[in-house]
Amino acid sequence: MEIGPIFRALMRSKTSVLLIALQIAVTMAIMANAIAIIQERSRLMDRPSGVDEDNIFYLSSTGFSADFDARSAITEDLNAIRNTPGVVDAISTNTVPLQGGGWSSDIRVEPGRDNEAADFAIYFSDEHGIDTFGVDLIAGRNFLPTDVYWQDFDVNRWAGAGMITRAGAETLFPDDPDSALGKTVYINDDVPITIVGIIDIMQAAWKSWSGVERSMIVPQIRPENSTRYVIRTEPGRRDELMPAIEDMLANANKGRIIQWMKSMTDVRKRSYAGDAAMIKLLIFIVSVLTAITSLGIVGLASFSVTRRRKQIGTRRALGATRPAILRYFMLENFMISSVGVVAGAILAVALNIWMVQTFDLTRIAWYIIPGAMLVLWLVGQAAVYGPARRASLVPPAIATRAV
């Protein structure tokens, strides 16, 4: 066996061997945790918002003229938008999923501030909200026109009905989420709202919020000078209708301005721009560290071959074959890499525990560390192959030359 001679040879160059092993360990720890973070960010980015993102856009209308009548403007605008060919439906609302800003409120199953509450994202809508957002109603009914309440700005009153998401029902009624239908819950401590419907998924406006899937839609319209219209189009017609509807609304009323027109695709892209940039950065860092580690292995192996050319020639003269020389250096590197990846696995677990406790990240998946170890073993073997092959080509005659 060659392990004994290889180990004794490595002990004569402890500093360089330990540096390469340490480099592999650090790379291993960073690689494993970077992959875990990339997985987590990718999973968050892939979460469905629950709405028909590909065919939805929104825009804001802000009235500025002295005689601007918000209620009349909203009614006329929605009638015009809904009657536009290619439009599925439209509503006036306060925000859209992933937009970054919106409303939230505590919801209780028992009235009174002292009772336990859960924070819900609040969406205003009318009976057209289900069709406009394209969400799935899984229980109960949609709003009726008689449910819709036009709320005056200076009147603190809520409509008596509401629809909540499945996640919201599970939070309020964890023992039996289906029982939420028909139940009365309380907003603003003691204002009753009857749950008339349960929808599958509808994310909140804040993608990093822990309760991102706890949402409630209330049949309420606020006739303010500034309002947001959400429009859903037939598949494939969104980009065509966006400028057309913007021009139609701008020309219909000169006492207001139309602005902030965005598609839901753009909203998602902007919302997760930081996560996408982090993924790219982590991939770059891992790639650079792996490349540097590979160069370190190549450098150590090349130095070892150069320093031991006479020894290699002697072995060749004594009958060692080229495959035997190649195997020797490959095995030597495997031993160094093994020390590095084992130390790296321990360091990766320790680093992950610290990040979980400090940044509330999810624990690293069990298969990531073995996968990273395998990758670095393969990288090490690939990196050492060139110098090892050069060592196997050293001629036996080199043993007869003077040092």
VOGU-3710 file (C-alpha; in Angstrom, 3 decimals, decimal comma):
1> meigpifral> 0,000/0,000/0,000  1,183/3,531/-0,847  -0,705/5,318/1,931  2,132/4,985/4,474  4,861/6,397/2,218  2,533/9,136/0,999  1,652/10,153/4,565  5,327/10,289/5,579  6,128/12,365/2,501  3,302/14,800/3,337
11> mrsktsvlli> 4,580/15,194/6,890  7,814/16,615/5,476  5,782/19,472/3,925  3,248/20,051/6,679  2,851/23,793/6,163  1,919/23,663/2,495  -0,316/20,624/3,029  -2,163/22,286/5,909  -2,638/25,492/3,905  -4,242/23,583/1,014
21> alqiavtmai> -6,393/21,531/3,411  -7,480/24,742/5,168  -8,283/26,354/1,819  -10,407/23,356/0,865  -12,156/23,449/4,274  -13,034/27,140/3,972  -14,227/26,654/0,398  -16,300/23,690/1,513  -17,951/25,613/4,358  -18,755/28,628/2,197
31> manaiaiiqe> -19,907/26,486/-0,735  -22,316/24,392/1,359  -23,906/27,390/3,062  -24,016/29,407/-0,150  -25,881/26,561/-1,853  -28,308/26,435/1,092  -28,961/30,179/0,809  -29,372/29,919/-2,976  -31,900/27,125/-2,484  -33,844/29,127/0,072
41> rsrlmdrpsg> -33,902/32,281/-2,055  -34,900/30,316/-5,150  -37,734/28,671/-3,229  -38,999/32,055/-2,044  -38,786/33,495/-5,552  -40,749/30,556/-6,964  -43,666/30,880/-4,503  -46,913/31,519/-6,378  -48,567/34,830/-5,591  -51,969/33,280/-6,273
51> vdednifyls> -52,930/35,844/-8,921  -52,790/35,697/-12,716  -49,461/37,521/-12,933  -48,920/37,097/-16,679  -52,103/38,988/-17,563  -52,424/41,638/-14,838  -51,206/45,213/-14,698  -52,088/48,206/-12,574  -51,942/51,976/-12,801  -52,665/54,909/-10,522
61> stgfsadfda> -55,107/57,742/-11,132  -54,639/60,948/-9,160  -57,168/63,759/-9,446  -55,993/67,320/-8,955  -58,758/69,605/-10,232  -60,963/71,427/-7,740  -64,150/69,793/-9,062  -62,726/66,255/-9,214  -65,344/63,751/-7,988  -63,512/60,591/-6,951
71> rsaitedlna> -66,571/58,332/-6,699  -67,897/59,322/-10,098  -64,420/59,017/-11,636  -63,904/55,516/-10,238  -67,341/54,364/-11,418  -66,857/55,792/-14,916  -63,287/54,521/-15,214  -64,176/50,976/-14,185  -67,129/50,872/-16,585  -64,904/52,051/-19,428
81> irntpgvvda> -62,085/49,624/-18,594  -64,386/46,622/-18,174  -66,049/47,352/-21,514  -62,713/47,524/-23,337  -62,281/44,535/-25,704  -59,650/42,169/-24,340  -60,183/43,125/-20,680  -61,368/40,289/-18,427  -62,160/42,483/-15,424  -60,925/45,431/-13,355
91> istntvplqg> -61,219/46,828/-9,840  -60,200/49,791/-7,733  -58,011/48,612/-4,858  -55,322/49,722/-2,446  -52,398/47,471/-3,472  -51,312/44,305/-5,273  -49,288/41,271/-4,146  -45,512/41,821/-3,840  -45,884/45,560/-4,489  -44,042/46,485/-1,310
101> ggwssdirve> -46,615/48,746/0,316  -50,164/48,171/1,499  -52,503/47,744/4,416  -52,443/45,277/7,289  -54,590/44,851/10,354  -55,001/42,547/13,329  -57,784/39,973/12,990  -59,244/38,264/16,066  -61,664/35,405/16,556  -62,895/37,047/19,762
111> pgrdneaadf> -63,524/40,798/20,192  -61,321/42,853/22,443  -57,748/44,056/22,329  -56,694/41,610/25,040  -57,555/38,591/22,878  -54,988/36,959/20,610  -54,744/38,387/17,093  -53,041/37,593/13,779  -51,841/40,233/11,352  -53,479/40,064/7,898
121> aiyfsdehgi> -52,806/41,914/4,667  -55,962/43,808/3,687  -57,129/44,199/0,084  -60,053/46,430/-0,896  -62,208/45,228/-3,760  -65,752/44,828/-5,013  -67,588/41,835/-6,479  -65,149/41,834/-9,417  -62,069/41,113/-7,289  -62,025/37,332/-7,758
131> dtfgvdliag> -62,109/37,596/-11,564  -59,670/40,497/-11,654  -56,985/38,872/-9,544  -57,686/35,423/-10,954  -57,536/33,819/-7,498  -59,148/30,445/-6,762  -62,249/30,525/-4,559  -62,135/27,145/-2,785  -65,067/27,566/-0,391  -68,020/29,872/0,099
141> rnflptdvyw> -69,134/32,597/-2,260  -67,941/35,715/-3,996  -69,034/39,161/-2,859  -72,451/40,398/-3,910  -73,028/43,966/-5,113  -74,979/44,533/-1,892  -71,873/43,620/0,138  -69,817/46,468/-1,329  -69,382/49,523/0,867  -68,157/52,913/-0,383
151> qdfdvnrwag> -66,194/54,186/2,565  -65,946/57,913/3,129  -62,435/58,977/3,994  -63,416/60,426/7,384  -65,688/57,545/8,441  -64,049/54,627/10,283  -66,349/51,825/9,199  -65,795/48,427/7,634  -67,905/46,271/5,348  -69,522/43,363/7,156
161> agmitragae> -68,154/40,618/4,875  -64,722/39,354/3,929  -62,812/36,579/2,199  -59,608/35,124/3,647  -56,894/32,903/2,285  -56,467/29,263/3,222  -53,339/30,188/5,192  -55,355/32,808/7,076  -58,029/30,253/7,951  -55,352/27,869/9,223
171> tlfpddpdsa> -53,958/30,633/11,441  -57,285/31,706/12,930  -58,783/28,210/13,213  -55,821/25,824/13,392  -57,913/22,852/14,585  -60,413/23,064/11,720  -59,605/25,618/8,986  -62,707/24,649/6,994  -64,866/25,842/9,877  -63,756/29,426/9,163
181> lgktvyindd> -66,476/29,755/6,524  -69,424/31,614/8,022  -67,560/32,545/11,176  -67,377/36,111/12,476  -63,938/37,586/13,081  -63,020/41,021/14,370  -60,925/43,822/12,899  -59,890/46,973/14,750  -60,359/45,063/18,022  -64,125/44,684/17,887
191> vpitivgiid> -65,536/45,419/14,390  -67,256/42,216/13,156  -66,609/40,755/9,696  -68,302/37,565/8,483  -66,108/35,236/6,417  -68,161/34,505/3,302  -65,406/32,889/1,216  -62,018/31,195/1,406  -59,495/31,608/-1,401  -56,541/29,346/-2,023
201> imqaawksws> -53,498/31,654/-2,228  -53,097/35,409/-2,369  -49,812/36,785/-1,166  -49,447/40,028/0,713  -47,658/43,087/-0,593  -44,528/42,300/1,455  -42,616/39,287/0,142  -40,333/39,001/3,212  -43,183/39,100/5,727  -43,583/35,904/7,757
211> gversmivpq> -47,356/36,005/7,150  -47,049/36,611/3,413  -49,976/34,280/2,630  -52,321/35,657/5,308  -54,620/37,952/3,339  -58,171/39,223/3,593  -60,258/40,835/0,849  -62,991/43,175/2,009  -65,789/44,522/-0,254  -64,847/48,106/0,227
221> irpenstryv> -63,970/51,023/-2,057  -62,361/54,216/-0,825  -63,329/57,116/-3,123  -60,118/59,086/-2,730  -58,532/61,388/-5,272  -55,731/58,876/-5,700  -56,723/55,318/-6,525  -55,141/52,209/-8,041  -56,818/50,281/-10,847  -55,923/46,627/-11,302
231> irtepgrrde> -56,742/45,265/-14,744  -56,681/41,677/-15,932  -56,591/41,026/-19,661  -57,150/38,051/-21,893  -54,019/35,889/-22,271  -51,405/37,549/-24,464  -53,086/40,977/-24,656  -51,628/42,681/-21,584  -48,792/44,543/-23,321  -51,134/45,657/-26,101
241> lmpaiedmla> -53,780/47,013/-23,723  -51,526/48,758/-21,220  -50,830/51,890/-23,333  -54,335/51,845/-24,808  -56,052/51,955/-21,407  -53,580/54,544/-20,128  -54,413/56,843/-23,061  -58,151/56,196/-22,694  -58,183/57,193/-19,026  -55,911/60,192/-19,566
251> nankgriiqw> -58,186/61,535/-22,321  -61,419/60,773/-20,456  -60,692/63,175/-17,613  -58,216/66,061/-17,901  -58,516/66,794/-14,194  -56,259/63,896/-13,191  -52,983/62,277/-14,111  -52,255/58,608/-14,844  -48,966/57,220/-13,533  -47,145/54,231/-12,058
261> mksmtdvrkr> -48,334/51,782/-14,702  -46,681/48,393/-14,125  -47,324/44,781/-14,990  -47,371/42,112/-12,292  -44,396/40,552/-14,045  -42,443/43,760/-13,433  -43,675/43,895/-9,835  -42,367/40,369/-9,159  -39,071/41,095/-10,878  -38,526/44,282/-8,863
271> syagdaamik> -39,644/42,657/-5,619  -37,121/39,844/-5,938  -34,338/41,876/-7,562  -32,265/41,754/-4,383  -32,687/37,991/-4,060  -31,738/37,451/-7,705  -28,642/39,632/-7,245  -27,684/37,701/-4,091  -27,949/34,386/-5,944  -25,698/35,660/-8,732
281> llifivsvlt> -23,203/37,027/-6,211  -23,075/33,754/-4,261  -22,610/31,737/-7,439  -19,739/34,057/-8,415  -18,110/33,802/-4,971  -18,339/30,003/-4,909  -16,974/29,789/-8,442  -14,032/32,063/-7,635  -13,234/30,199/-4,398  -13,367/26,851/-6,196
291> aitslgivgl> -11,099/28,172/-8,941  -8,607/29,548/-6,391  -8,634/26,228/-4,536  -8,012/24,388/-7,797  -5,072/26,669/-8,581  -3,696/26,049/-5,085  -3,858/22,299/-5,628  -2,205/22,636/-9,035  0,537/24,807/-7,533  1,239/22,416/-4,666
301> asfsvtrrrk> 1,271/19,387/-6,947  3,488/21,111/-9,514  5,942/22,162/-6,808  5,958/18,622/-5,429  6,655/17,157/-8,872  9,481/19,623/-9,553  11,048/19,020/-6,137  10,870/15,240/-6,483  11,837/14,762/-10,113  14,984/12,785/-9,206
311> qigtrralga> 12,997/10,642/-6,750  10,355/9,996/-9,410  13,059/9,082/-11,928  14,565/6,664/-9,427  11,221/4,957/-8,921  10,795/4,736/-12,668  14,274/3,211/-12,975  13,341/0,657/-10,305  10,331/-0,432/-12,335  7,456/1,868/-11,332
321> trpailryfm> 5,054/2,279/-14,218  3,572/5,528/-15,405  0,099/4,588/-14,066  1,704/3,866/-10,676  3,276/7,355/-10,567  0,003/8,926/-11,682  -1,897/6,973/-9,019  0,591/8,043/-6,351  0,002/11,759/-6,884  -3,758/11,349/-7,325
331> lenfmissvg> -3,946/9,425/-4,051  -1,759/12,018/-2,314  -4,125/14,764/-3,359  -7,152/12,680/-2,346  -5,731/12,357/1,156  -5,161/16,122/1,414  -8,641/16,812/0,019  -10,206/14,348/2,456  -8,730/16,182/5,424  -9,980/19,463/3,954
341> vvagailava> -13,540/18,337/3,164  -14,007/16,606/6,527  -12,843/19,741/8,341  -14,970/21,773/5,941  -18,068/19,690/6,720  -17,642/20,407/10,441  -17,048/24,094/9,725  -20,076/24,210/7,381  -22,384/22,800/10,069  -21,039/25,216/12,673
351> lniwmvqtfd> -21,432/28,160/10,288  -24,971/27,106/9,412  -25,962/26,817/13,080  -24,667/30,343/13,674  -26,533/31,735/10,645  -29,765/29,977/11,641  -29,568/31,485/15,120  -28,446/34,931/13,977  -30,335/35,482/10,694  -33,243/33,035/11,120
361> ltriawyiip> -32,261/31,089/8,007  -33,453/27,557/7,363  -31,185/24,673/8,295  -28,949/23,291/5,615  -30,393/20,249/3,800  -28,753/16,944/4,693  -27,627/16,203/1,129  -25,815/19,496/0,517  -22,740/18,691/2,607  -22,112/15,242/1,035
371> gamlvlwlvg> -22,717/16,820/-2,370  -20,229/19,604/-1,705  -17,679/17,091/-0,439  -18,039/15,048/-3,634  -17,691/18,165/-5,798  -14,479/19,245/-4,059  -13,045/15,729/-4,237  -13,684/15,736/-7,989  -12,299/19,263/-8,369  -9,170/18,210/-6,486
381> qaavygparr> -8,671/15,145/-8,659  -9,216/17,152/-11,835  -6,791/19,859/-10,648  -4,003/17,429/-9,764  -4,336/15,346/-12,911  -2,128/17,639/-15,030  0,848/17,762/-12,623  0,417/14,047/-11,862  0,537/13,218/-15,542  3,692/15,297/-15,955
391> aslvppaiat> 5,204/13,352/-13,051  4,375/10,072/-14,781  6,259/11,260/-17,858  9,543/11,843/-15,990  12,102/9,553/-17,698  14,047/6,976/-15,650  17,293/8,506/-16,906  16,736/11,559/-14,697  17,893/9,427/-11,768  21,461/9,334/-13,158
401> rav> 21,795/13,121/-13,431  23,542/15,237/-10,867  21,409/17,418/-8,633
//
